[in-house]
Amino acid sequence: MQPEDPAETIRKLTELSQEHRDLDLAIERLAHDPGIDQLHLKRLKKRKLLLKDCISRLQSRLIPDLDA
């Protein structure tokens, strides 16, 4: 497996972090709307969790491996 370019990883990390923040704001706004479709809200929350997992994986790629 060939290591990814750190600059590309950082770019993707930035992109996903922005999407995560945008979803957070949208979920907050929709949660206060009494007429919101609960299924739609659940899907947004699930997408947000998926993004969080992806962000965590990308952040771990940026940590260099240390030889014991």
NORFENQUI-V357169 format. One line per field, one symbol per residue. phi: phi as a letter, one per 20 degrees, with the letter a starting at -180 (. if undefined). burial: b if it has 9 or more other C-alpha atoms within 8 Angstrom, else e. Layout:
phi = ???
burial = ???
//
This chain:
phi = .efffgfffffffffffffffffgfffgfffeefefffffffffffffffffffffffffffeffdff
burial = eeeeeeeebbeebeebbebbeebbeebeebbeeeebeeeebeebbeebeebbebbeebbeeeeeeeee
//
